[in-house]
Amino acid sequence: MAYNGKTKEEIRAFVEENFGHMLNITVEEARLIPKTTIRCNVTAPQALVAFMESTDYESAIRNAVYIGGDTDTNAAIAGAIAE
């Protein structure tokens, strides 16, 4: 969706409609969630939150690293979407 020029609001609406309200947290809240797994159902929402609160490519990566957990995966996903 990002590749095809959709806005963050359009992406958020699609994710919430199809996958529930996994994006209703902030980067600060995501940082506080215990990181005990690298499963996709945990890392993908964290990466999306990092992207949603970003202002550019670099801030998406910084947000993903700040959240913690599987940072290389989260940063790769968030950065790819932001790009």
Rosetta blueprint (number, residue, H / E / L):
1 M L
2 A L
3 Y L
4 N L
5 G L
6 K L
7 T L
8 K H
9 E H
10 E H
11 I H
12 R H
13 A H
14 F H
15 V H
16 E H
17 E H
18 N H
19 F H
20 G L
21 H L
22 M L
23 L L
24 N L
25 I L
26 T L
27 V H
28 E H
29 E H
30 A H
31 R H
32 L H
33 I L
34 P L
35 K L
36 T L
37 T L
38 I L
39 R L
40 C H
41 N H
42 V H
43 T H
44 A H
45 P H
46 Q H
47 A H
48 L H
49 V H
50 A H
51 F H
52 M H
53 E L
54 S L
55 T L
56 D L
57 Y H
58 E H
59 S H
60 A H
61 I H
62 R H
63 N H
64 A H
65 V H
66 Y H
67 I H
68 G L
69 G L
70 D L
71 T H
72 D H
73 T H
74 N H
75 A H
76 A H
77 I H
78 A H
79 G H
80 A H
81 I H
82 A H
83 E L
